Every structure is written in C-alpha cells, then in structure tokens.
C-alpha cells in the first residue's frame, strides 16, 4: 500500500495524504515524476509497459510517495524499472505542471546525451516488458496510433520536443 502526499492545482504540497487508488477531490492531486533519456543519436529511451500495466509505450516514471520529492522518485524509478543509477548531475529538471482534467501534477526530468547500452538495463519485468531507442518521428507515430501512455505522450509533445 502506497501513501501519497497531496498537492494543490499550483503544485504546492498540502498537509494531507491519501492511499494510492483512493478517490481524489477537486483541487487535490497526486504527484508523479517522469524522465526522458536522450542519447547522442537524438533518440529517446522508451519502454513498453508489461501487459499487467497496459502494454503501452511510455517513458520511465512513477508516483511520488509520501516523504519523497520528485528527484528522489525519479532516481528510485530509474533503479527499480531499469536497474540504472545515473549521476545526480546528469539528471536535469525540466518543469512541474498540473495535468489537464486529471487529479495529478507532474515533475518532468531529462537525462540528455547519456549513452546507455540497452544490454546494461535490468528490467523490472512486473512493470516493463522491453526498452528501445526511438527518434521523435517514431515516437509520434506510436502516439498517433494510440499506443503511448496518454500522460507521457502529452509530456513528450508539450515539454520534451518543444
């Protein structure tokens, strides 16, 4: 059972908690962190989620649990989902924003020009089926086909490739 801190629509932490999965009231949000990893060939590391997680493509990320900040969450998720531990200085904060029409706020991070060999990755099989590097056009094709996690597609289009 995950306990999550709550945030207002301006991404400010409230003095309230919720158990993951509980219904959220208007003006109260959970926080998630995602990261986009781009290599020197200008391709992004994309993961296909496991069948139990929907089998869609996405970036790496997850819920910010009680007591964590967005950066700590992204470090944890990189380790859990991919088995990697990049240097703190290599991870760059991009933005925090309120996701439209949903009760969540996102922290967005980038890991740029970090060459990660796919053989180095140790997948958390309960969450991630596979990983691959794709260029912008290949990702946009998957998004347009409806095979990319909606929130991660929104972030890619509005905060990564802009």
Secondary structure as GFF3:
##gff-version 3
##sequence-region A 1 162
A	DSSP	beta_strand	3	7	.	.	.	ID=ss1
A	DSSP	beta_strand	13	19	.	.	.	ID=ss2
A	DSSP	beta_strand	30	38	.	.	.	ID=ss3
A	DSSP	beta_strand	44	49	.	.	.	ID=ss4
A	DSSP	three_ten_helix	51	53	.	.	.	ID=ss5
A	DSSP	beta_strand	57	58	.	.	.	ID=ss6
A	DSSP	beta_strand	60	63	.	.	.	ID=ss7
A	DSSP	alpha_helix	70	77	.	.	.	ID=ss8
A	DSSP	pi_helix	78	82	.	.	.	ID=ss9
A	DSSP	three_ten_helix	88	90	.	.	.	ID=ss10
A	DSSP	beta_strand	91	98	.	.	.	ID=ss11
A	DSSP	beta_strand	104	112	.	.	.	ID=ss12
A	DSSP	three_ten_helix	118	120	.	.	.	ID=ss13
A	DSSP	beta_strand	128	134	.	.	.	ID=ss14
A	DSSP	alpha_helix	136	144	.	.	.	ID=ss15
A	DSSP	alpha_helix	150	155	.	.	.	ID=ss16
A	DSSP	pi_helix	156	160	.	.	.	ID=ss17
###
